[in-house]
Amino acid sequence: MLNRVYRALTDFTGLIFPRLCAACGANLYEQEKVICTSCLYDFPLTRFKDLKNNMVAELFWGRVPVMYCTSWFYYLKDSKYQNIIHHLKYDGKQHIGLELGKIFGSELAKSSVSETNIIVPVPLHPKKQRNRGFNQSEIIARGMAESMDKKTVTRALARIRYSGSQVNRPRYERWENVEGIFRVTKPHLLAGRHILLVDDVVTTGSTLEACASEILKLQGTTVSIATLAVAKYGI
Ligand SMILES: [Zn+2]
């Protein structure tokens, strides 16, 4: 009986707030979450989780020592999967980040990345976070933390310089001086830990590099990196 009431209610709210696939925009069936079965079937997974040498790791070679690097899917230009990140960042659909973070986290829980102690999302500049109302990396990190049974630390690292969006700029413009844009504000929360740095999309890696090198100034600290997506250009 309760089940039927619940189903009637979810169908009803579905009429008012239709649940749509974050990739293709089709209506979701009751058992589908965020992405429809058909889009999941073609999902551009990287399958990086147990590969020590992958295209994300290569971004940091010779720049900053990072233990493990992984991304869940390819951010392909002009593909429907690009919409997922767009909905999350610009339409404020936070549940997308939370659900996908949970799935990504449950995959990582079975990999070497689970050796990390705490999860630190890449912070936004306070002004940007106020404008957007939330930090998308923090939402993803929260979902991941739930599946990986780890704590998320959000107040230990701060972004002290404001910079615009990077995703839609041509690649050559995306190299910018990110030196000194982050500052560790609560070193005792990070020192001596193996930190999993989390971001939504990695493009050139310059932002994550700036974060990692700031954290690695603390003694006994190790950094690994996980992003929901990795930008793949030229295909
Ligand atoms: Zn779909």
Residues whose N, C-alpha, C, O or C-beta is under 5 A from the ligand:
A	BS01	ZN	C21 A23 C24 G25 A26 C36 C39
